[in-house]
Amino acid sequence: MAASPRTSIGFEVLLSALKNERDVASTLNILNVLDELLSAGTDRRIHYLISKGGSEALLSVLVNTGFSFCPNYTVLLPLLHLLAKVGHRDSRIGVKAEETGAVLLTLNLLKHNAKHVKMAAACLWVIQVFSSSVSAANLIGENHGLDVIFHLIPQYTTKNLHIIKAAINAFAALLCSKDNVCSVISKGYISGLLQLYEDWHSRDTEQTAIEIQLMLLRCLHKVTHNNPGRQTFISQGGLRLLYHTSQTDLLTKGLESLIEPSVQLMRKCLPKTPLPLTSDQSAYTFLMPGSVHTVPDVDILPDNSSEESDDDNTDKQQAESKDYDDDLETDLNRLCLRPDLDRPIELLPQYGHLCPELSHDFKELNLSSEPEESSPSSDEEALLLNTFSPHSTRMDRKKGDSNNELSTSSSGSQSETETSTKENTTAAAQLETPDFLCHSSILGCRTTGRELRGDAAQGLKENEQVEEQEGGEEFPHCTMIDKLLKTHGACIPHHEPQLYRAVATQTKSIPGFSILPFPDFWGHIPPARHEPMVPRKPNIQRQKVFEDVQRFLNTADIINQVVYDLEDSSLECLSDSLRFFSNFECGNLRKAVHIRRYEYDLILNADANCSQHTQWFYFEVSNMVEGVPYRFNVINCEKSNSQFNYGMQPVLYSVREALEGRPHWTRTGTEICYFRNHFCPAQGRRKTNFYTLTFTINFKHNEDVCYLAYHYPYTYSAMKAHLNVLQKSVDPAIVFFRQQILCSTLAGNLCPVVTITACPTSRAWKDMHQLRNRPCIVLTSRVHPGESNASWVMKGTLEFLCSSDLVAQCLREAFVFKIMPMLNPDGVINGTNRCDLNSQDLNRQWCKPDPIVSPTIYHTKGFLYYLNSIGRTPLVFCDYHGHSRKKNVFLYGCSVKETLWQSGSAVDTLGLKEDPGYRVMPFLNS
């Protein structure tokens, strides 16, 4: 905003007179008037003065006066003061000074007046503002300005503090230039700065020079912007000095302001340490199908596959890793109301069998009104719904097995012929039935009449070597499991341990899991009440940084021994060390390193076939001592911030507590924080920062077996078992409940789709017509494997819709629910955080899903196309998600817009109002 007319005219007159005036007294008068005008007004006056050429006028007077044979310091002193005041608001003052020659002139004035306190201070202030230009700062550095200014910073003194502050500020301003930083490093000034800081810190007992200490820390921050600066800082004892001074600051009232910059500087200078891995790539690798694509039929039965539509791989989404949607208005092709189908319309009828309510004849309504188990309507349903034998035959997984699509990082690659054969093999033929062992249930059996023993953790693995006995005899571990169930009586609603174990035998994973985690086998009871976010103690993150610095400085107590490695099953650990295990469904822990006696670094496994997306963890820990604070550091998290900084806690499941009648996942951990660390990728992914989640746990029991997870785990096998339990629990005369197969995943696991609605009251035309004209509601979940909360919301939704609640009954009578409870089974099974086995985020594949690489998305979209083609466009599409990000999506010409978010009548009706992990979206017809 411009100054007032009278003031603007005055400025112009004064500037004109200043340029032309040669009389000293007149010049002083003009300078004094300008100073008073600028001091009395606001920044707008200064900006107006600059716009009228005020900076150039002042620089011109400075050059004319300074280059005279006998410089008049009576004029120079107020001129420099005024120039410093104006220069702070002029972003181009350095460039202007360089063009007029004022930069070197001011430096020469400083050299000649170093002992003249007022003149030196004025020159330093002007040099500081000139250094806003990198080229001006370089010019000063090239002419030994750094040396001159550094020598003006003395050891501790109580005199002339204002010139010392001016010198430090000018020195820090010059460090905006990389060349000057390199010069400071090469001349050894980092050591000098550290000595100055130590001297001022130790001798300033009256706390009168805290500002000077902060300025010195600022200089150290600037000289450590590059690797040579950080290395020099460490070699000169900078970390140790700041650590000790910070400990003193913590104990001294009034020095709190020094702690934060000291902690930030120590964090910054901790040397980058590669993760102790041989490769950044995931320990799980999956051999992707070949480039010859054939669209498999959705029911995965033999001889029913369809030809693939002409999909071009080059049309896939380019920004797969983005966490946001592209701006739709940048692509006019996406703005059309009804985009073209991405497949031939002739392929859509194959999804017709996924609407069994339209063809079922409901003959049972004429037979009996008593509840009966619904029988499979097809071979497909028989395959999906049969209750597997609890004592299935064990089949060893061999590396050379031609039926095994899955490969680990240590496996050899398979031929293209084998790959082609596997692509045409149905899921039913590919299912293997390894005998599953319940890891901790064996331990629990050993605890009958005595305490759990840590060395029992290996007992289960030894039992893995038991071969199948002839004559159909039971395995010893099966007898143990039966004893456990009989003795302790696990009774979890909608959960049957033996059914879970039987279902898990059909689950296919990359490493070929043969051990069940105890919480998933035994089940758990949800908490009785809401669990509030836990308030975090102040300064806990600062404390953890101090501990990390101490870990670097004092290596005497560092053990640094690997105690668990997902890729090395032969690894043995010390008897007094915690024992870890994660080689089970949904588990994720790649390596555990024993750092100090009660501290462990944990490294997570990246998503399959890639080197990223490390966040989800789920693992077993045993051999603990009661009441000891164990610190766990998950050191390769990738998110830049986390709810763990705002009161979220990891979850823990205790086997001992479960066997004593308290099978709960509980929130646990103290001293929880999440912060950027000094680790880097093992093989040099550039510009990658890792973050540490650290928490401390005091276990309640000696030698217990516990499980720790990012959030309440929910496995693919749990989902399948839950659907089977629901299938048996509903009254088929009241609830129409059908499980069917949407498609097979890359690994050969089945992706179910569930239909839930109310049976008609009779077979009369009116009732059947009402049934077959009910609008559809489509629910999907778990597209991101690490968002397990979405599965728990889906579980509650399914149980509610199958219940006898009056609201649920009304919903069934009004709507047909089409539910895909898990869109990424392979990712969930193998413990990935975000991606499928194809290393792609499936939630970014909706625009152009590949039928081979992303089959669940392809066929879900195809099913939605089919519903739209027969006039049954879903009334509501609800995607249960693990985070609160709002989106607009376009599907087959229907604008999918979010209208209900964490509240609203439809959400309340579904009984979801207390859980934040959902999205409800209506389908609006074009």
N, C-alpha and C positions, 0 to 999 in steps of 0.2 A: 504494500500500500504506500502511496506517495506521501511525502511530508506536506504540511500545510503550504499554501501559496507563498505566504510571507517568509516562512523558513526556507523554502526551496530557492527563492530569489536571493536570500541571504547567503546560502551555501554557494551558489554560483558566483556571487560577487567575491566572497572570501577566497574561493579556489582560484579565481582569475587573478586576484591581487597577490595570492601566495606564489603563483608561478612567476609573476613579473616583478615582485618586490625584491630589492637588493639591500634595503636598510635592515640592520639587525633588529633594532627596536620594533620596527613595524612587523617584521616576520614573527617576532616573539608574541606581539599582540594578537596577530592572526591565529597563531597556534593555540594561544590561551583561549581565545573566543571559540575556536572549533572544539577544543577539549571540553569546555563548559557546555556547549550545545549538545555534544554527543553524550556527555555524562548525565545531563538532566533529562534527556529524552529516552526513547526505547531503541531497540535494535532497528526499527524502521528508519530512523534517521541515519544510522550507519549504512544500511543498505542503500538508501537514497544517495548518500554521499559517494558510495562506491559506483553507483550507476551513473553519476555525473563526472566520473574520472577522478574521484578523490584519491584513490590508491596511487594512480599514476602521478598526480600532483605532488603527493608526499614523497614518493620515491625520487622524483625529479629534484626536489629541494634537498633531499638527503645526498644524492650524488653530487650536486653542485657544491654543497657545503663541505662534504667529506673530502672531495678531491682538491679543495683549495690548499694553498701553500701552508697556511696555518688554520686548521679547522677550528671553527668557533664552537666549543663544547657547550656554551650557553644556549645555543640554538639546537645543537645536536641532541641534547638530553631530552627536552620536551618533544622534539620531533620523533625520536625513537619511541618514546612512550605512546604518542599518538598513532604512530605507524603500527605498533604492536596491537593497540586497541582495534584499529580498523582491520588489520590483517587477519584477526581471528574470525572475522565475518566474510572475508573475501576468499573464496575457494581457489582463485587463480593468483593469489598474491605471490606465490613462489615463482611462477612462470613470469609474471610481470617484473619481479625483482631480478630475475636472471637476465631478462632482456635489457634492462637498464643498467646492469652492472652493479646493482646494489648488494648482491649476495657476497661477493668477495670484498667489497668495501666494508660491509658490516663485520665480516670476519677479521679483516685487518684492524678495524677499530677495537675489536675485542682483544686482539693480540697486544696492541699498544696500551690498552687500558685495563689489563688484567688485574692490576692492584688497585684500580680506582673502583670502589665498590658500586657506586650508583651507576657509573657509565658501563661497567661490565655487566651488571644486572640488566640494564636496558638493552645492550647488544644481545644478550642471551635470549631475552624475550622475543626480539625480532628474529633471531636465528630459528627459534622454535616455530614461529609462524611461517617463515620461509621454507621450512622442511616439510610443509604439507605437499610440496612438489618433490617427487622422487629425484628428478634431474637436479634440482637445487640442492637436495640432501647429498647426492653423489658429488656435486661440485664442492661442497664444503668438506666432505670426507677426503676427496682427492687433494685438497690443500691443507691437510693436517688439522682440520677443525676438530675431529674426534679427540686427537691428542691434547689439543689446547683445552677443550672443555673438560675432558676426564681429569686433568690435573687441577682443575678448579674445585673438585670434590674432595674435601679433606677428611681426615679421621674425625672422630666424634669431637664436637665443640658446641658451645652454646652461643657463639658469636656469628654474626652475619648469616643467620639462617636463611634469609630471603634470597641471597645470592647463591647459596648452596642448593636451594630448591630450584632456582632458575637454571642452574647448571645441569642438575639431574634431569629436569624436564626437557631441556634442549638436547641432552645426550640421548634420551629415550626417543625424542622426535626424529633424530637423525637415523635411528635404527629401523625406520620404515623402508629403507633401501637394503636390498639383499647384499649389494656390494659392501655397504658399511657394516652389515652384520658379519660378513666373512672377514673384513678387516679387523673388527673387534676380536673375533675368535683367534685369528692368526697372531695378533699382538698380545694375547694373554690377558685381555681386559676382563674376561669372565672370572678369572681367579681374583683380580683386583676388586671386582664388584662383590664377590663373596666375602672377601676380607672386610670391605667397607660395611657390608650388612651385618656381619658378625660383630664388628667393633661398635657400631651404632646400637645394635640390639642389646649387647651386654652392658654397655656403659650408660645407656639412657635410663637410669633408675627413676628419674622423675617423670618419665613418659611425656616429655616435651617434644620429642622428635619422631613420633609415630608416623607422621606424614612423610618424613624423609625415608623412613624404612619402607613404607608402601611404595614410594617412588623407586627405590632400589629394586624391590621385587618386580616392579613393572619393567625395569630395564632387563632383568634376568628373564622375564617372560619373553621379551622380544628377541633376545639373543639365542633363545632355545627353540626358535621356530623351525630350524632345520636340524638334520641329523648330526652334522659336526658340532653344532652348538650343544645339543643334548648330550652327546658323548663327552665333550669337554666338561660340561657341567657335572656329569657323573664322575669323571676321572679326577676332577678337582675337589671332590668331596661335597658337592652341592646337596645331594640327597641326604647325606648324613647330617650336614649342618642344618638344613631346614627341618629335618625330623626332630633333632634335639631342641632347636629353638621353638618349634611348635609345641613340644611337650611342656616347655616352660610357659608358653603363652596360654596353654590350657589351665595352668595353675595360677595365673596372674590376672587379677581383675583389671580390665582396661585394655588388654592386648588382644581381645577377641577379633578385632578387625584385621589382624595379621594372619590369622589362622586360615581363613578361606583362600586367599591368594597363595599361601604356602602349600596348602593341600593340592590346589589346582596345578601348581608348578611341579610338585612331586609326581602327581598322576601323569602329567605330560611327559616327564623325563624318564619315567620307568622304561627300561629298554624293551623294545618289541621282542616278544618271545613266541616262536612258532609253536603251534599246537603239537604235542607229542604224538603225531600220527605219521604214518608212512605215506598217506595220500589224503587229500581233501575230499576225494570222491567217497560216496557212501559205501559202507561195508556190504550193502546189498545191491547187486546188479541183476538186471532182468534182461534176457535176450528178447528184443522187440521182434514182432512179426515182420516178415519180409514186405517188400514194396508192392507185391501183387495182392490187391485187396479184393476180397469177396465179402459181401454183406451177409453176416450170419443171420439166420432167422431168429426172431426174438425168443421163441420157445426152446431153442437149442436142441431140438430133436433131430435125429438123423434124416438126411435127404429132404430137408425142408428149407435149405438156405436159398436166399434170393440174390440176384445179381446186384452189384453195387452201382449206385448212380455215379455219374461222371463228376466226381469230386476231385478238385485239383489241390494238391498239398500246398501249392504256393499261395492259396487263398486263406490259409490259417491265420489266426490272430497273430499280429506281430508283437504286441506288447503283453506277452503272457504273464510277465512278472509284475505288472502294474497292479496296484491296489486301488485303482480308481478307474472310472469309465472314461473313454474318449469322449470328447465333445461331439455330440451327434451332428451338430450343424456344420461341422467341417466336412462331412460326407453326405452330399445330397441324396445319394442312393439309399441311405438308411432312413431318410425322412418320408419315404413313400408309405402310404397308409397300409398297404398290403403287399409286402415284398414277396418275391417269387419263392416257391417251394425249393428247398435245397435237395430234393430227391424226386424221382418220378412218382406221380400220384398213384401209379399201379402198385407201389410197394406198401401203401397205407393199409389195405385190407388185412395184412398179416397181423395187425394189432387188434383185430376184432375180437379174438378170443380173450383179450384182457378186459372185456366187458361181460362177464358171465351172467350178470343180473339180467341182461337183455335176452338170453337164450335159455336160462334155467327154467325147468317146468314146475318146480316146487311140488313134486308128487308127494313128498313127505307130509304135506299139509293134510292130505286125505287119509294118511295112515295112522298117525298118532300125534298127540299133542305133547307127549313126554319128550324131555331132552334126549337127544341122541347125538353121537359123534358124527359129524358130516363126513361122508365118504368122498375120496378123491373123484373128481369128475373126468380125469384123464391120466394117462401114464405120467405126464409131466408133473401133475399135482401129487401123484403117488411118490414120485422121486423126491419131491421137495418136502412132503409132509410126513413121511414115514418116520416112526420112532426107531432110531438106530439101536442095535444091541449094545448094552453097557459094557460088554466084554468082547469088543471087536477084535478081529485078528490083526496082529501087528504085521506091517509090511515095511521092511527096511527100505529107506530111500538111498538109491545108489546113483553115483555121479553119471554113469553111463546109461541109465534107464531112459529108453526112448519115449516113455510116456511123461517124463518129467520136463515141463516147460521152464522150470525155475532154475536159476543158476546163482551161485554165490561168487564173491570176488575171487575165491580160490579155485572155482570150477573152470574147466576148459570150455571153450565155445563149441556150439553144436553146428552141424552142417546145415546148409540151406535146404537140403532135402528133408531132414528131420523137422526143420522149422515149418516147411510147407505142409508136412503131414500133420503136425500138431495143430495148425490153424484150422484144419478140417475135422479135427477130433471133437466130439461133443463133450460137454462138461461131465455128463454122466459117466462116460468111459474113462475120463481122466481122473476121477476122484480116487484118492488113495485113503487107506484106513490104517494109519499107524496107531499103535496102542498108546494112548495118551496117559501120561503119569501126572498126578497132581503133586507139584513140587513140595509145597508146604504141608499138604495133608499127610504125607508120610512122616514129616517131622512131628506133626500133631499126634499121630499114632504113637510115636516113640515117647510122647510126654505123659502117657497114661501112668499115673502113680509116681511120676518124678518130673523134674524140671526139664525144659527144653535144653538140649545141648547144642553148642555151636557146631561141633564136628558132625552133627547129624545132617547138616546142610548138604553134604555130599552123599548121604544115604540114598536119596532118591535117584541121583545120577547113576549110582552103582546098580540100582534096580533096573535101570534102562537096559542092562545087558542080559536080563533074564529072558530066555528064549520061550517061545510059545510051547506050552506043554501039550502032549498028545492026549487024545481022548476028551478034549473039550474042558480040561481042568482049568480052574481060575488061576490067574496070576497071583502071586503073594501080595502085590501092592493093591490089587482089587479087593482082596480080603481085608486089608488094612483100611481102605476107604470105606468099605461096608461097615467095619467096626466103628470107624469114626462117626459115620452118619447115625448108626444105632446108638452109640454112647452119648454123643453130644446133641443129636437131634436137630440138625440144621433145618430150620423152618422159615424160609423167606417167602413172602407173598409173591406169587407169579414166578417162582424160581424152583427148578428141580435139578439138584447137582448131577445126578446120574444122567438125566436128559442132556444137560449142558455138556457133559463129558462125551456123550455119544455124538452129539451134533458137532463138537469140536474135531472129531476124527475126520470129518469131511472137509474141514477148512484147509485150503492150500496156501502155503506161504513160501517165500523165497528160500529161507534156510531150512524149511521142513520142520516146523516146531513139533516137538513130541512131549512137551511139558506144559501143564496147565498152571497158571498162577492161582494161588489159593483163593484170593478174593473173588475171582470170576467163577471158580468152581463152587465155592461155598455160598457165595452171595452176600448181600449186606442189607441192613435195615437203614433207611434214610434217617437223617437227624430229626429229632422230635420238634425242633423249632428252627426259625431262621437263624443263620449264623452271621452276625454283623461283621463288618470289616474291622480288623484289629488296628487300633491306633499305634503308630510307630513312634518309638522313642526319638527325641530330637538328636540330631548329629550322629545317627547310627552309621550313615554312609561314610562320613568323615572318619569314624572310628575304623571302619573296614579298610579304608585306604591306608590309614596308618599301619594296620596289621600287614597289608600287602607290602608296604615299604619296609617294614621291619623284616618281613620274610626275605626281601632282597638283600638287606644289609647284614642280617645275622643268619648265616647258612649253617651254623653248627647244629641246630636242631631240625634241619630239613632232612626228611627221609627220602622223599622223591622216588617211591617204588610203585610200579604198576601192580595193582592187586586184582584188576579185572580187565580183560580184553575180549571183546566180542569175537574177534578174529583169531584168538589163540585160546582154545579150550584147555590146553595143557598147562596153563599158567598156574603156579602155586603161590600162595601168599603166606605171610607170617601168621603164627597162631594167635597173636594178639591184635590182628588187624580185622576190620570189618570185612565181611564177604558180600560180594555183589553178584547179581544175576539178572539178565534181562532178555534171555533167549526164549521168549514166549510171546503169544499173540498180543499185539498192541504195545509190547515193551519197547523201550528205547533207552539204551545206555551203551555207548560204544566202548568207553574206557574209564576206569577209575584209578586215580593216582593217590597214593598215601603221601601226604605232604608233611604234616607234623603229627604228633601222637594222636590227636583227636581232630584232625582236619584232612579233608579229602577234596581233590579236584575231580569233577565229573565232566566228561566230554560226551556230547550227544551225537547220535548218528544222523547224518544228512538224509534227506529224502532219497529214495531209491533212484539210481541212475543219474544223480546230480551231486553237487557239492554245497547245496544251500538248504535253507529252511530248517534250521535247527532251533526248536523251541519246546516241543513236546517231550516229556520224559515220563517213564514208568518203569520201575525196577524194584528188585527185591534186595533187602539188606539184612544181614544176620550177624551173629557173633558179637553183639553189643554188650556193654556193661551198663547196668542200671544207674541212672542219675548222673551220668557223665555228659557234659555238653559237647556233642559232636557237631563240627562245622562242615557244611557241604557247600562247595562252590561249583555251580554249573557255569563253566567258563566260556562256552561258545554259543551263547544265545545271540540272536540276530536282530530282534526288535530293538528300536532305539529307546523305548520306554515300556513300562509294564505296570499292570495293576498291582504287582507285588510292591511297588513303591507307595501304594495308597491303601494298604490294609489287607490285601489278598494273602492267603497262606497256602502252601502246598498241602496235599492231603495224605494221610497215613492210615494204613490198615494193619492191625496187629493180629497175628495168628493166635497168640495166647488169649488175647481179649475175645476173639471170635469163639474159641473153644470153651471159654468160660461164659458164653451166652451173650456176648456183646459184639456181634459182627458189624462193626461200623467203620466207614471211612470218616475220619475226623480231620478237621483243620488243625494244623500243627506248625510249630516253628516260632522261634523268637529271633530278634536281631535280623529281620528280613530286609534286604534292600537289593536294588537292581541298578547297576552302574557300568559305564564303559571301562574296559580293562586294557591291559597292555599286550594281550595275545593277538597273534596274527595267523592267517592261514599257513598250513604246513608247506604249501608249494606256491606261495606268492600270488594269490588273487589280490589284485591291487585295490586300494581304496576300500578295504573291508575292515569294519570295526566289529569287534566282538564285545559282548556285554556279559557281565557276571550276575547271576542270581545267587545270592548267598543267604543261607539260613542256618540256624542252630537248632538242634533237636536233643532233648533229654528223654531217652527211652525209659519206659516205665518198668521194664522187666529185663533181667539178665538173660542173655542168650535167647532172646525172642527172635522170631522171624517177622519182619515188617515189610510193607510195600509202600513206596513213596511215588507220588504222581503229581503232575502239573495240575490236573483237575480229576474229578471222579471218572475213572476209566469206564468205557462201555465198548465191549468188543463186538466183532461181527458174529461170533458164535453165540454171545449173549442175546443179540438181536434175533437170531434164528430160533434159539431155544425159547425165547419169550413169545415169538409168534406161534410156536407149536403149543405152548401152554395156553395161550389165549384161544387157539383153535379148539382145544378140548374143553375150555371153560364155558364157552358161550352155548346158549340154547339155540340149536339150529332152526327151531320153529319160530324163534323171535328175531335172532340176529343172523343176517346173511353175512358170513365171514369166509372169504376165499383168499388163499395164497396162490400166487402164480409166479412164473419166472419172466421177468422183463428181458433179461439177456444174460450172457456169461461175460465175466470180466476178462481182462488180459491173462490173469493167472488161472482162470477156469473156475472161479467162485461164482455162485449164482446170485444175481441181484433180484430180490423179490419185489413184487408189487402186490399190495393187499387191497381188497375191495371190502368195504364195510357199509352196510345199509340195513334197513329193517325188512324183514320178510313180509310179504303181503298177508293180510288177515285171511284171505281165501284165494282160490284160483279163479274167482269170478273175473269177468272181463274188466270191470271197473277198477278192481284192486290191482290187477296186473298192469293195466294202462297207467295207473298212478305211479306204480313202481318204475316202469320203464320210461317215464317222463320226468323223473326227479332230476334236478340239476346236479352237476358234479362239482365237487370240491377236491382239488388236487393238493396233496401235502408231500413235500420232499424234505430230506434232511441229510446232514453229514457229507456235504460235498467236500469239506475240508476235514481231513482225519483228526487234526489236533483239536477240533472244536467239539469235544465230547459232550459238552452241555447240551448241544442240539439233540443228541440221541436220547438224553434223559427227558427232555421236553417231549420228544416223539413217543417215548415209552409211556409217559403219563397220558398223552393224548390217546394212544391206542387203548390203554386200560379204561380211560373215561368213556370212550366211544363204545366199548364193549360192555359197559357196566349197566346196572339196572336203574341208574339215576334218571329221573324224569326228564331232565334237560337233555341227557344223552339219547333217551328214547325219542324225544321230539326231533333231535338232529338227525337220527337215523331215518325217521319217517319222512323227513323233508328233503334229505340230500343223499347222494351216493358219494362216499369218500373213496378216492383213489390215492393210495399211500405208497410212496417209495421211501422206506425208512432209512436207507443207506445208499447214497449215490456213489460212494467211493470205497467199496468193500476192501479192495486190495491195499489201499493206503492205510485204512484202519487196521487191518490184520498185521501189516508189516511195520506199524509204529511210525509212519511218516507224519509230518506236521501239516503240509499243505497240498502236496501233489499226489498224483496217481503214479503207478509204476512207469509211466511214460515220461516222468519228470515234468509234467505239465499241470498247471492249476486248472482243474476241470471247470471251475466257475468262470474261466475265461474262454471256454470252448463253445459256448452256446451259439455264437453267430454261424460257425461253420464246423460242427463237430465231425470228427473222422470216425467212421463206423468201426474201424479196427482198433485205432489207438485210443479212442474215447467212447467205447460202446454204450456205457450207461447214459451218457449225455445224449448221444445220438438217438438212442431208442426212447428215452424219455421225451425228447423233442418230437420224435416220430409219433409217439402215442398222443401227444398234445395236438399234433397235426391231424391225427385220425379223429379225435374227439371233435375237433372243429369241422372236419369234413362231413361228419354225420349229424351236424347240427347240435352237438352237445358241448359247445365251448364251455370250459370250466367257469363257474360263477366266481370262484376264488382260487387263486394260486398262492399257497403259503409255503415259503422256504424257511425252515428252521435253521438259523444261522448262529454262529458263535460270537458275532460282534455286532456293533450298532452302527453300520454304515448304510446310509440311504442311497438307493439307486433308482434309475429309470431304465427299463429294459424293453426291447421290442421283440416280440415273438409272433411269428406267422400272422402279421397284420394286426395283432391286438396290442394295444399300448398297455404294458403292465406297469401300473403306477402304484406306489405305496400310499395307502390311505390310513392304515391303522398301525400304530407303533407303540407297543408296550401298554396300550390301554384301548378301550373301545368295546362296544357291545359284542361284536363277533368274537373278539379275543376272550372276553370274560365268559362268553357262552362255552367256549372250548376249555375253560378251566385253566387258562395259561396266564392269568393276569399277574401272577406273582413271580414270573420268570422272565428275565430280559432277553433271552436268546431266541427270539422269533421274529419273523416278518410276515405280515399278512397283506396280500395284494389282490385286488379284484381284477378280473379280465373285462376290459371295456371293449365292446364290439366296435369295429371301425365304423 
